[in-house]
Amino acid sequence: MAISLNLLQLHGNPSLPKFPNSNWLRPAVYFRAPARATVVMSQITPSYWAAINEDIDDHLRRVIIAKDPPAVYEPLGHFVFSAPRNSAAAMCIAACELVGGHRDQAMAAATALQLIYAATYTREYPPLTARGISNAAVVDRVYGPNIQLLTGVGIAPIGFEILAGSCDLSESGSERVRRVMVEMARAMGSEGWIGGQFKELEEVTAAEEVIEMTEGELHARGGACGAILGGGSEEEIEKMRKYGRIVGMVKGLSKKVFGGKENERKREKIKELKALAFKELEGFKGQKVDQMCNFFDFEGL
């Protein structure tokens, strides 16, 4: 695989800045997967969900390629691969297979969902710092906030480009991809993650409302997109949308730290949400239903 000579010589070029710990690009290992993938796979028995995540990581490494200018693509590669994996991407693949589709039909959409999350994750750090909240434990300081904000803006469009490039020449395939693009845009925009971040700035906004607009909406769109691309019926698409939203709520609530009696209420809420999620799987048949039910266990929720 060809790599730009200028990019390979990046650290030897005195005209370009040298960034500490910026080792995501090496001649022998092209866009290395983050260490987290190795850790996860070594601690658990390989499963349906682990295989999906591995396939998504492999696809990301193939489609996110090094280009000129290095000053743009080095930070882009760094932030794409250092962002945590979001399970909405795996939800997209699983929903596609649940309705009878093939994994390859939803791989571009799953990759786009991960890129949308990477974009929001990348942009979130500088605003948090401005509000006096340290997030240094999850985002390293290789690049300054200006570069980080600009790079975050540039990541999401790549997801839409990958998705558009996956469209086949059939009318039905084009319509499905068009629908998925609308879902993706709404997952990211004022109805989704960005809207949730604005809500979080309002002191009167309940935590559950923010979670529903961020993790909930991203997973809902992931489920719907997978079902659309897999050729599911409108009823199946809506079931996967509802199931995904509930999964996202559980994921978001599980990460949220409350105090005192609020923690007990959180546990009861999660139990209630899981019961509702399983109801949305009623009517589906086959082994994929059991695998979908095991989603919570694999994610540690």
Secondary structure, DSSP 4 states (H G I P E B T S, - for coil): ----HHHHTGGG-TTS---TT--S--SSSTTPPPHHHHHHHHHS---HHHHHHHHHHHHHHHHS---S-HHHHHHHHHHHHHSPP-THHHHHHHHHHHTT--HHHHHHHHHHHHHHHHHHHHHHHHHHHHTT---TTTS--SS-HHHHHHHHHHHHHHHHHHHHHT--SSHHHHHHHHHHHHHHHHHHSTTSHHHHHHHHTSTTS-HHHHHIIIIIHHHHHHHHHHHHHTT--HHHHHHHHHHHHHHHHHHHHHH----THHHHHHHHHHHHHHHHHHHHTTT--SHHHHHHHTHHHHHT-
